[in-house]
Amino acid sequence: MKRTVHTAIVAVFVVMITATFAFAAQVTTTQGGFPYFHLGCLIMGGLTITSLKYRYPKMYLSEAVGSFALYAVLIALFTAPVIHAMKGLVS
């Protein structure tokens, strides 16, 4: 039972972070510039981390949630609005 509850918590966290990423990408991108590839990578990474949490019960809940949060930050760093902001800061 504990295994299922922890997996459900990770799944809810993955869905919430993915939805937040999709909303932020929709607001900050121009017409026709939505990063579908980045969203797909985020979804696949979330599914992978959730399945790993279910398969290996010794994996801590905080490890699964933390690794997905860091993965989401990494994916967000390579979207067009962040890259344009970094170009503006450098030049």
TAGIUR-V659750 format. One record per run of one state. SS is the DSSP state (H for helix, E for strand, C for the rest). FROM is the first residue (numbers start at 1). LEN is the number of residues. If there is no record, write none. Layout:
{{SS	FROM	LEN} {SS	FROM	LEN}}
This chain:
{{C	1	1} {H	2	27} {C	29	7} {H	36	20} {C	56	5} {H	61	17} {C	78	2} {H	80	11} {C	91	1}}
